[in-house]
């Protein structure tokens, strides 16, 4: 029955079969609420860039004008923290 559910991973305690599927399922569940954001940072804003790299998944970094635009996947709570710490950066 459990093998038919998309939110359950079956693992064998004897062979370890299913561990990779369980890891993938856990990763998907942990990031299910994450959203993509485009964030402009000036070239001198290394602290903000480091914060994003430490707490999010930076998927892209493209030069634009006097800085660059990062495409970042972040949890909503981390996005709210970023906006409080570095206001006016999200497009």
HELIX and SHEET records of a PDB file:
HELIX    1   1 UNK A    2  UNK A    4  5                                   3    
HELIX    2   2 UNK A   19  UNK A   30  1                                  12    
HELIX    3   3 UNK A   46  UNK A   55  1                                  10    
HELIX    4   4 UNK A   76  UNK A   85  1                                  10    
SHEET    1   A 3 UNK A  35  UNK A  42  0                                        
SHEET    2   A 3 UNK A  67  UNK A  74 -1                                        
SHEET    3   A 3 UNK A  57  UNK A  64 -1                                        
END                                                                             
